[in-house]
Amino acid sequence: AGSAFSEAANLRLKMDNRHDAAACLIDAGNCYKKSDAHEAIKCIIKAIEYYTDMGRFTVAAKHHMTIAEIYETELADVEKVS
């Protein structure tokens, strides 16, 4: 599902619709959170760049928090293994 949302984001960019592309990337990131945290972070960071370029700083900040939560969860899993 994450790859489908990523592809949808690319199509939205081709239509010059950055807002919808960013929303698709957030959806992709949410799908990837369950299986590939690194890909999730990559998608969310790209969405943050689009939101920042559009001046949507509050939305970008919210998604920075999402990335922090992913890192926190990953670190917790790494510490359990150690």
C-alpha positions in Angstrom: 0.0 0.0 0.0 2.9 2.4 0.8 4.3 2.0 -2.7 0.9 2.8 -4.2 0.6 6.0 -2.2 4.2 6.9 -3.2 3.3 6.4 -6.9 0.2 8.5 -6.4 2.4 11.3 -4.9 4.6 11.2 -8.0 1.5 11.5 -10.3 0.2 14.4 -8.2 3.6 16.1 -8.6 3.4 15.7 -12.4 0.0 17.4 -12.2 1.7 20.2 -10.2 -0.4 19.5 -7.1 2.1 19.6 -4.3 -0.4 19.7 -1.5 -2.1 16.4 -2.6 1.4 14.9 -3.3 2.4 15.7 0.3 -0.8 14.1 1.6 -0.1 11.0 -0.4 3.4 10.8 1.0 2.1 11.1 4.5 -0.3 8.2 3.7 2.6 6.2 2.3 4.7 6.9 5.4 1.8 5.7 7.6 1.7 2.5 5.7 5.4 2.0 5.8 5.5 2.6 9.6 4.2 -0.9 10.1 6.9 -2.6 7.9 9.8 -0.3 7.0 10.5 2.5 9.3 13.3 3.9 7.2 11.1 4.2 4.1 8.4 5.8 6.3 10.8 8.4 7.5 11.9 9.1 3.9 8.4 9.6 2.7 7.4 11.9 5.6 10.6 14.0 5.2 9.7 14.5 1.5 6.2 15.6 2.5 7.6 18.0 5.1 9.7 19.6 2.4 6.6 20.2 0.3 4.6 21.5 3.3 7.5 23.9 4.2 7.8 25.2 0.6 4.1 26.0 0.7 4.4 27.8 4.1 2.5 25.2 6.0 4.9 25.2 8.9 2.5 23.9 11.6 1.7 20.9 9.5 5.4 20.3 8.8 6.1 20.5 12.6 3.4 18.0 13.3 5.0 15.5 10.9 8.4 16.1 12.5 6.8 14.8 15.7 5.6 11.7 13.8 9.2 11.1 12.7 10.4 11.5 16.3 7.9 8.9 17.4 9.1 6.5 14.8 12.7 7.0 15.9 11.7 6.6 19.5 9.9 3.3 18.7 12.9 2.0 16.7 15.3 2.9 19.5 13.1 1.2 22.1 13.2 -2.0 19.9 17.0 -1.7 19.5 17.5 -1.3 23.3 15.4 -4.4 24.0 17.7 -6.5 21.7 20.9 -5.2 23.4 
